[in-house]
Amino acid sequence: MTGPATGAGQGAAPLLTPGTVLGFLRERGVIDGSAGTVSELSGGVSCVVLRVDTAGRSVVVKQALPRLRVRAEWTAERRRTLSEAAALVAYRDITPDRVPEVVEVDETLMAFVMEAAPPDVANWKSLLLADPHASAGDLPEILGRTLGRWHRHTRGHARLLSRFQDDEAFTQLRLTPFHHEVRRLHPAAGGALDACVDDLTGTRECLVHGDFSPKNVLVGDDLCWVVDAEVAKAGAPVLDVAFMIAHLMLKSVHASAATELRAATQRFGDAYRAAAGATTPLPRPGWHVAALLLARVDGRSPVDYLSAAGLDQVRRAALRLLQGTDVSIADVWDALVREGR
């Protein structure tokens, strides 16, 4: 698998701004000297994300922040941007139509440049929140096949996975704010949460995206891209599968659309299994989904679209499941629906 050209050296990595990004790109030959417009992209709390449009090219520049844009004190290793660029290159080698091209990486500034999507695309999260029937097309199957191919083609790929052995960003951006935080708040669920953490830290089976969710799926005419792989690591495939399913469940609570989105998760899961080619079932899938549901209502980064009643519905269902024996994904759906009555 090939990679983009990289800059050399390490350093303090000053942050790029709308005022400096054009010079950054011109110095590296990404754009010429013609006029360009710069816009700050919204939706993320962990990175500087700047879109640059010129007459000849449109790109997005992404650079990790040392401190996330949230109320609580939350810092993370900035080298995660370099891992994200490497992950996108690996994924594009497998599915070139599902990932933007990485065109430049600067190791000194902890930044990378990728091709920009057309300006009229939307992320799947926004479409689902507006209309749960946005799950009725073939997108669940496309995403299931894409993820399955990523896991199958990187499974046991020692040379590739050696690049993704550092767990620091994953711990800072996933385990600590999600599993560890909800374990602190809900010690009665500690056994199940500990088992999930053991799965996620004890397995290095394939390249795991780490944020495989609707907000990171860009869709438009003849386009479906998956982006935002900043916590990618060699890990357990169950995380990516559970991540997508948990987010579809959360959208179902928001829109009172369990029937539509349950069908979408089934189609996603069927397509994933067909493409992944794994013979061993994923461990504790129901517990992993329930843990992520609880993390997104009581963790350090709760979803921002559920009502108080919706948050309580998710919390009750997840806690009930995490204090029992392991369950199936169907059991999680049943519990979520039951708590909403």
Residue pairs with C-beta under 8 A, 6 or more apart in sequence:
1 89
1 90
1 93
1 160
2 89
2 93
3 86
3 89
3 105
4 85
4 89
4 102
4 103
4 104
4 105
4 112
5 104
5 105
6 82
6 105
6 106
6 107
7 28
7 105
7 106
7 107
7 108
7 109
8 107
8 108
9 107
9 108
10 107
10 108
11 108
11 109
13 63
13 78
13 108
13 109
13 110
13 111
14 109
15 48
15 63
15 65
16 24
16 48
16 50
16 61
16 63
16 109
16 111
17 48
18 38
18 39
18 40
18 50
21 38
21 50
21 52
21 61
22 31
22 36
22 38
22 52
24 61
24 106
24 109
24 111
25 31
25 36
25 52
25 59
25 61
25 113
26 32
26 33
28 104
28 106
28 113
30 57
30 59
30 103
30 104
30 113
31 52
31 54
31 56
31 57
31 59
32 54
32 56
34 54
34 55
34 56
35 54
35 55
36 52
36 53
36 54
37 52
37 53
37 54
38 50
38 51
38 52
39 50
39 51
39 53
40 48
40 49
40 50
40 51
41 49
41 50
41 51
41 60
43 49
43 123
43 215
44 228
45 68
45 69
45 70
45 301
46 64
46 65
46 68
46 69
46 76
46 173
46 230
47 62
47 63
47 64
47 65
47 81
47 230
48 61
48 62
48 63
48 64
48 65
48 111
49 60
49 61
49 62
50 60
50 61
51 58
51 59
51 60
51 61
51 116
52 58
52 59
52 60
52 61
52 116
53 116
53 119
58 115
58 116
58 119
59 103
59 113
59 114
59 115
59 116
60 100
60 113
60 114
60 115
60 116
61 111
61 112
61 113
62 81
62 84
62 111
62 112
62 113
62 114
63 81
63 109
63 110
63 111
63 112
64 76
64 78
64 79
64 80
64 81
64 110
64 111
64 230
65 76
65 78
66 75
66 76
66 78
67 73
67 74
67 75
68 74
68 75
68 76
70 300
70 301
72 300
74 172
74 177
74 300
75 172
76 169
76 172
76 173
77 166
77 168
77 169
77 172
78 110
79 110
79 166
79 169
80 169
80 173
80 230
80 231
81 110
81 111
81 112
81 230
82 105
82 107
82 110
82 112
83 163
83 164
83 166
83 169
83 229
83 230
83 232
83 233
84 112
84 228
84 229
84 230
84 232
85 102
85 105
85 112
85 114
86 163
86 164
86 232
87 164
87 207
87 209
87 229
87 232
88 99
88 100
88 102
88 114
88 227
88 229
89 102
90 154
90 160
90 207
91 98
91 99
91 150
91 207
91 209
91 226
91 229
92 98
92 99
92 100
92 101
92 102
94 149
94 150
94 153
94 154
95 146
95 149
95 150
97 224
98 142
98 146
98 224
98 225
98 226
99 225
99 226
99 227
100 114
100 115
100 116
100 117
100 225
100 227
101 114
101 115
102 112
102 113
102 114
103 113
103 114
103 115
104 112
104 113
105 111
105 112
105 113
106 112
117 218
117 220
117 223
117 225
118 220
118 221
118 223
120 220
120 221
121 218
121 219
121 220
121 223
121 225
122 218
122 219
122 220
123 214
123 215
123 216
123 217
123 218
123 219
124 134
124 139
124 214
124 215
124 217
124 218
124 219
125 213
125 214
125 215
125 217
125 247
125 251
127 134
127 219
128 134
128 135
128 214
128 248
128 251
128 255
128 261
129 251
129 254
129 255
129 305
131 255
132 251
132 252
132 255
132 257
132 260
132 261
133 260
135 248
135 260
135 261
135 263
135 264
136 260
136 264
139 217
139 219
139 224
140 264
140 265
140 267
140 268
140 271
141 267
141 268
141 270
141 271
142 224
142 271
143 212
143 217
143 224
143 226
143 244
143 268
143 271
144 267
144 268
144 269
144 270
144 271
144 272
144 273
144 274
144 275
145 271
145 272
145 274
145 275
146 226
146 275
147 209
147 212
147 240
147 241
147 244
147 272
147 275
147 276
148 271
148 272
148 273
148 274
148 275
148 276
148 277
149 275
149 276
150 206
150 207
150 209
151 205
151 206
151 207
151 208
151 237
151 240
151 276
151 278
152 206
152 275
152 276
152 277
152 278
154 160
154 161
154 206
154 207
155 205
155 206
155 237
155 278
156 205
156 206
157 206
157 207
160 207
161 204
161 206
161 207
161 234
164 207
164 232
164 233
164 234
165 204
165 233
165 234
166 233
167 201
167 233
169 230
169 231
169 233
170 210
170 231
170 233
170 235
173 210
173 230
173 231
174 200
174 210
174 231
175 197
175 200
175 201
176 300
177 295
177 299
177 300
177 301
178 291
178 292
178 295
178 296
178 299
178 300
178 301
179 193
179 196
179 197
179 200
179 291
179 295
180 197
181 295
181 298
181 299
181 300
182 189
182 193
182 291
182 294
182 295
182 298
182 299
183 189
183 190
183 193
183 194
185 298
186 193
186 294
186 298
186 319
186 322
188 319
188 323
189 294
189 318
189 319
189 322
189 323
192 284
192 287
192 290
192 291
192 321
192 322
192 323
192 326
193 291
193 322
195 284
195 287
196 284
196 287
196 288
196 291
199 236
199 238
199 283
199 284
199 288
200 235
200 236
200 238
200 239
202 236
203 235
203 236
204 234
204 235
205 234
205 235
205 236
205 237
206 234
206 235
206 237
207 232
207 233
207 234
207 235
208 232
208 233
208 234
208 235
208 236
208 237
208 239
208 240
209 226
209 229
209 232
209 240
209 243
210 229
210 230
210 231
210 232
210 233
210 235
210 239
210 240
210 243
211 228
211 229
211 230
211 231
211 243
212 226
212 240
212 241
212 243
212 244
213 243
213 244
213 247
214 244
214 247
214 248
214 251
215 228
215 247
216 226
216 227
216 228
217 224
217 225
217 226
218 224
218 225
218 226
218 227
236 283
237 276
237 278
237 282
238 282
238 283
238 284
238 285
238 288
239 288
241 269
241 272
241 282
241 285
242 285
242 288
242 289
242 291
242 292
243 292
244 265
244 268
245 265
245 268
245 269
245 289
245 329
246 289
246 292
246 293
246 296
247 296
248 261
248 264
248 265
248 268
249 261
249 265
249 289
249 293
249 314
249 332
249 333
249 336
250 293
250 296
250 303
250 306
250 314
251 257
251 261
252 258
252 260
252 261
252 262
252 336
253 306
253 310
253 313
253 314
253 336
253 340
254 305
254 306
254 310
255 261
256 340
258 333
258 336
258 337
258 340
262 333
265 329
265 333
269 329
282 288
284 326
285 328
285 329
286 321
286 326
286 327
286 328
286 329
286 331
286 332
287 321
287 322
287 326
287 327
289 329
289 332
290 317
290 318
290 321
290 322
290 327
290 332
291 318
291 322
293 314
293 317
293 318
293 332
293 336
294 314
294 315
294 318
294 319
294 322
296 302
296 303
296 314
297 303
297 306
297 311
297 314
297 315
297 318
298 315
302 311
306 314
313 336
313 339
313 340
314 336
314 339
316 339
317 332
317 335
317 336
317 338
317 339
320 335
320 339
321 327
321 331
321 332
321 335
327 335
